[in-house]
Amino acid sequence: MTLEINSSIDARSSRVLKMSFSNCLGIAKALSTQLRIDMYKALMINPMNVAEIAELFELPISTAASNINILEDAGLIVTELVPGTRGRQKMCAAIVSAVVIEADVKPASLAGESFIEIPMPIGNFTRFSVAPTCGLVSETSIIGELDDPASFYEPTRTSAQLVWFHKGYLEYEFPNRVPRHARISSIELTMEVCSEAPLHNPNWPSDVTVWINDVEIGTWTSPGDFGGERGFLTPDWWPSHQTQYGLLKTWKVTDEGTFLDGRNVSSVSLKDCWVDSNHGISVRVGVKDDAANVGGINLFGRGFGNYQTDIVMRLGYKNI
């Protein structure tokens, strides 16, 4: 049975629900039984009234209604009374296509260590050298022309939420906000990134290198260019067969060396990067011409992909 319903309950209005650990208990409780999970899956496919749900799952109407109320209280579905063949009936539809729980816990500080976080939009690069295929897009449109490096000069590049190129680099200038009476004890860089393949290809390795103040700190081999399912934040207008999301990678440079997601990848340390003698800190991200795997790069902003983040620098420092 298919009924026409108004736009306020249309299942096509599905959205991403983002929350932190501190406020996700309601969602966890709502989806804590297989019955409610199955109900929710059914409502993602097609809106139904309570009687139809009860019939589908072979339940008393009162049991179906109580479980529907739990899903609605959690914000996963909406319900609305609409005219039916015998008076009014309660129609139900899923409105959330994905739930993203973001950690709201900061790493523990070392004794006497403080931190400053500096987000950098991916379009705010100050220097570049890129080779096609390449391009930039904002949350609403393509910036300039596809596969034209000159588009990287466009003033609107600062609104970019996805940037890609086959080889070359983008360079960003971060302010050094550490107090003058303090010493930098660590530099951490977090970004969502993947390879750049035609359309998308999960098996498309690319060697992505990062530099700080012109010093190469290490290379990570991205396994591929990810698509096939939409990124949580990727705008609806972006074609589904194109790149959708990347992997969240964290680089950290300390006095002991450079670490990628907690694993030591090079011996380059803070003293090698000359960070204390600079007013700013330059960061370069790219794919070298002579890399073993020249598979391009996609960089994602806070409005594209799976993670609501820019490139983020986290400076640890200690007073001296």
HELIX and SHEET records of a PDB file:
HELIX    1   1 SER A    7  ILE A    9  5                                   3    
HELIX    2   2 ALA A   11  SER A   13  5                                   3    
HELIX    3   3 PHE A   21  ASN A   23  5                                   3    
HELIX    4   4 LEU A   25  ALA A   30  1                                   6    
HELIX    5   5 GLN A   34  ILE A   45  1                                  12    
HELIX    6   6 VAL A   50  LEU A   56  1                                   7    
HELIX    7   7 ILE A   61  ASP A   73  1                                  13    
HELIX    8   8 PRO A  149  TYR A  153  5                                   5    
HELIX    9   9 PRO A  155  SER A  159  5                                   5    
HELIX   10  10 LEU A  270  CYS A  273  1                                   4    
HELIX   11  11 VAL A  275  SER A  277  5                                   3    
SHEET    1   A 2 ARG A  15  SER A  20  0                                        
SHEET    2   A 2 VAL A  96  GLU A 102  1                                        
SHEET    1   B 3 MET A  48  ASN A  49  0                                        
SHEET    2   B 3 GLY A  87  ALA A  94 -1                                        
SHEET    3   B 3 ILE A  77  GLY A  84 -1                                        
SHEET    1   C 6 GLU A 113  MET A 120  0                                        
SHEET    2   C 6 ILE A 311  ASN A 319 -1                                        
SHEET    3   C 6 ALA A 182  CYS A 194 -1                                        
SHEET    4   C 6 LEU A 247  THR A 254 -1                                        
SHEET    5   C 6 GLY A 257  LEU A 260 -1                                        
SHEET    6   C 6 ARG A 263  SER A 266 -1                                        
SHEET    1   D 7 GLU A 113  MET A 120  0                                        
SHEET    2   D 7 ILE A 311  ASN A 319 -1                                        
SHEET    3   D 7 ALA A 182  CYS A 194 -1                                        
SHEET    4   D 7 ILE A 297  PHE A 300 -1                                        
SHEET    5   D 7 LEU A 162  PRO A 175 -1                                        
SHEET    6   D 7 ARG A 127  VAL A 137 -1                                        
SHEET    7   D 7 ILE A 142  ILE A 143 -1                                        
SHEET    1   E 8 GLU A 113  MET A 120  0                                        
SHEET    2   E 8 ILE A 311  ASN A 319 -1                                        
SHEET    3   E 8 ALA A 182  CYS A 194 -1                                        
SHEET    4   E 8 ILE A 297  PHE A 300 -1                                        
SHEET    5   E 8 LEU A 162  PRO A 175 -1                                        
SHEET    6   E 8 GLY A 280  VAL A 287 -1                                        
SHEET    7   E 8 SER A 206  ILE A 212 -1                                        
SHEET    8   E 8 VAL A 215  SER A 222 -1                                        
END                                                                             
